[in-house]
């Protein structure tokens, strides 16, 4: 099972959710020791990782590398969807982008 990516409000309510049911992000995300992508490398495959709107500028800059690496249409669709959630988080108030692991 792959990650579940959720845009949440401050009450923890889900506004939108994407599911990486085929575990596509596992090959696209950097390894945990990748210093060039500290935010993406900190995504926990087995726990929850939460980003706030103050982190979104850096998150989205790192995310652009994944956009370039996504090859298949499925990968491109998933990466674009998460990028869209990131933009909503960045532009909103009291919104959080949450990656939920297994």
N, C-alpha and C positions, 0 to 999 in steps of 0.2 A: 504494500500500500504506500502511495506517495504522500506528499504533503497536502494539507488543506490550507488554502490562503483565504483569509477573511478580512474584510474591511469592517471595523467595529466602531461604534460610538462610545462615548465615555461611560455609558451604562453597561457596556459589554454586549450590546445587542448587535447582531449581524446585519449589516446593510447590504452586503453582497459577498458571495463566496465562490471560489474556484477550487476545483479538486484536480490534483495531479494524479489521477487514478492509474496511469501507466508509469508513474515514477520517472517522468521525463527530466525533471529538474535534477535528479541525482547525477546525471552525467554532465549537466550544464553548469551547475553551481560550482564555485571554486572549493578546494579542499580547506579544511579548518586551519591549516597553517599558511594560507595565502595572505601575506602581508599587503599585497597590492589591492586587495578587496576585503578590507576588514569587516564591513557590515555584512556582506553576503557570506563571507567565510564563517560568520558567527551564527548562522542559521542552524538550529539544532534539529537533527533528523528525528530525534526521539522525544523531544520536549517541545515547549512553546517558545517562540521568539516573537517579540513585539517591537515594532518601530513606531515612533510618533512623527508628527508633522515636521518637527525641527530636524529630524534625521533624513527626511525624504529627499532633500536636495542631493546629499551624498549618496543615498541609496539609489536614486534614479541615475546618477552619474555612473555608478558601478553597474547598474542593471543594463546600461547601454551595451556593455560587453557581451551580455547574454543575448541581447537582441541580435547582435552580429553573428553569434555562434549558433543560433537556432537554425537548423537546417530543414527539417521536415515541416510540412504544413501544420501538423499537430503541435510541434515545438513552438513554431512561430505564433500560433494562436494563443497558446498558454502564456508565453513570454509577453506578448502584446496585452493580454488581459491583465496580467499582474502589473505591468507598466501603467495601465489605465487606472487600476486601483491605487497605485502609488501616487499618481497625479491627483486623484480625488483626496487622498490623505494629505498630501502637501498643501492643497488649496483649501482644505476644510478646517474647521475648528473642532478640537476635542475628538479627532478621528485617529484610529490606530490601524496599522497594517500588521496582521498577526499570521504567522506561519505556525501551523499546528502539526507536529510530527506524530509518528506512530506511538 
